Amino acid sequence: MPSIEIYGMQGSAPCRIVQMTAECLGLDYTFKEVNLMKGEHMTPEYLKMNPQHNIPTVVDGDFCLNESRAIAAYLVNKYGDSDKLYPKDAKLRYNVDKLMYFDMGAFYKAFGDIAYPKMIPDSGMPQPEQKHHDKLDEVLKWINSWVAGGKFAAGTSDITIGDLSLIATYSTVKACGFVDLSKYPDAEAWFEKCTGLIPNYEKANGAGAEEMGKWYPK
Ligand SMILES: N[C@@H](CCC(=O)N[C@@H](CS)C(=O)NCC(=O)O)C(=O)O
């Protein structure tokens, strides 16, 4: 199995999606730290790999990729010895794609609207109001309903990259500690089940989520 390079930071949820995908595939990877606080994502070398200057960037041979969920799909397409993580069946693939778009556009957005203004007070982002907490509650209720009865989020019989994408955000919400997740018992059970299925979970996601959680003022 060849090796890929993942450029990023452990705290970054998008980087953790890629790491969890690599772990589930048994793909060898080298993690290369790109410290955003030190501006390492703006160097000419990094911009050559990823002109969008975000993390993660993945280097697979002479191919440079960015956008974490698209990277996860690419890795399964290229290296998966089955399509379980990213089913080829049109309806199931739609379910998985929907989760990944939902994670980026709704779940992480709802989390970020609350967390980032607190973590980075001088960001200029407006401080969260009740409506932002209500939105995150609505999103979590949807997730809770999708995984009710012990299901994976896309309704598949195996974990998919849709679950991995949601887990990256869910674990970050959990680590920040501002939501009482006991209100979503099916989501809690799903989270525990998924973390037990992802090889090297702590290295790939758990420790990074905790690191990110420390930034949220307690
Ligand atoms: N949609 C992108 C988001 C990546 C992203 O925004 N990464 C943040 C860190 S979590 C970043 O690199 N920010 C610095 C920048 O965009 O210049 C993905 O999933 O890969």
The ligand as an SDF file (V2000), in Angstrom:
LIG
                    3D

 20 19  0  0  0  0  0  0  0  0999 V2000
  -14.0660   23.0000    3.3150 N   0  0  0  0  0  0  0  0  0  0  0  0
  -12.6680   22.9030    3.6570 C   0  0  0  0  0  0  0  0  0  0  0  0
  -12.4310   23.7380    4.8830 C   0  0  0  0  0  0  0  0  0  0  0  0
  -10.9750   23.7760    5.2510 C   0  0  0  0  0  0  0  0  0  0  0  0
  -10.7230   24.8850    6.2500 C   0  0  0  0  0  0  0  0  0  0  0  0
  -11.4490   25.8890    6.3110 O   0  0  0  0  0  0  0  0  0  0  0  0
   -9.6640   24.7440    7.0310 N   0  0  0  0  0  0  0  0  0  0  0  0
   -9.3210   25.7980    7.9590 C   0  0  0  0  0  0  0  0  0  0  0  0
   -8.8120   25.1820    9.2560 C   0  0  0  0  0  0  0  0  0  0  0  0
   -9.9870   24.1080    9.9850 S   0  0  0  0  0  0  0  0  0  0  0  0
   -8.1980   26.6190    7.3520 C   0  0  0  0  0  0  0  0  0  0  0  0
   -7.3190   26.0760    6.7240 O   0  0  0  0  0  0  0  0  0  0  0  0
   -8.2300   27.9490    7.5030 N   0  0  0  0  0  0  0  0  0  0  0  0
   -7.1930   28.8100    7.0070 C   0  0  0  0  0  0  0  0  0  0  0  0
   -7.4670   29.3800    5.6490 C   0  0  0  0  0  0  0  0  0  0  0  0
   -8.5160   29.0560    5.0250 O   0  0  0  0  0  0  0  0  0  0  0  0
   -6.6480   30.1950    5.1880 O   0  0  0  0  0  0  0  0  0  0  0  0
  -12.3030   21.4320    3.9010 C   0  0  0  0  0  0  0  0  0  0  0  0
  -13.1810   20.7020    4.3700 O   0  0  0  0  0  0  0  0  0  0  0  0
  -11.1810   21.0240    3.6190 O   0  0  0  0  0  0  0  0  0  0  0  0
  1  2  1  0
  2  3  1  0
  2 18  1  0
  3  4  1  0
  4  5  1  0
  5  6  2  0
  5  7  1  0
  7  8  1  0
  8  9  1  0
  8 11  1  0
  9 10  1  0
 11 12  2  0
 11 13  1  0
 13 14  1  0
 14 15  1  0
 15 16  2  0
 15 17  1  0
 18 19  2  0
 18 20  1  0
M  END
$$$$
